[in-house]
C-alpha cells in the first residue's frame, strides 16, 4: 500500500476520533446547559471538559481533512502530539482510576493509536507536504 492510501486511512481514523469527541462533547455540553450555566464548581468543570472534548474533536477533523489526507508533516505532529496528550491524560486521570467505563474509555485512545501508526507509515513511505 502506498503513502497516499496510508495517509487516507490515517485521515479517516482521525476523523472518526474527531466525530467521537465532537459528538460526545456537544451532547454533554447541551445536556449540561439544559438548566442554565451550572453553579456548582464540579458541574462547571465537567462542562468545561466536554467543551474541550468538542473543540479537540473539531480540530482533529479539520487537521485530518486539510493536512493528514495530503501527508502533511505539520498535520502529522498536530494530530499525533495534541490528540496523544489529550488521550494519555484522559487514560491516566479518568480511565485508569475507574471514573469511566474502561472499554468505552479505551476506544478513543485505540483509534488515535491506529491512526498515528498509519500516519507514521505514510510519512515514511512517500512524498510529504509541509
Secondary structure, DSSP 8 states (H G I E B T S, - for coil): --HHHHHHHHHHHHHHHHHHHHHHHHHHHHHHTTTSS--SHHHHHHHHHHHHHHHHHHHHHHHHHHTGGGTBHHHHHIIIIIHHHHHHHHIIIIITTTSS-HHHHHHHHHHHHHHHHHHHHHHHHS--B-
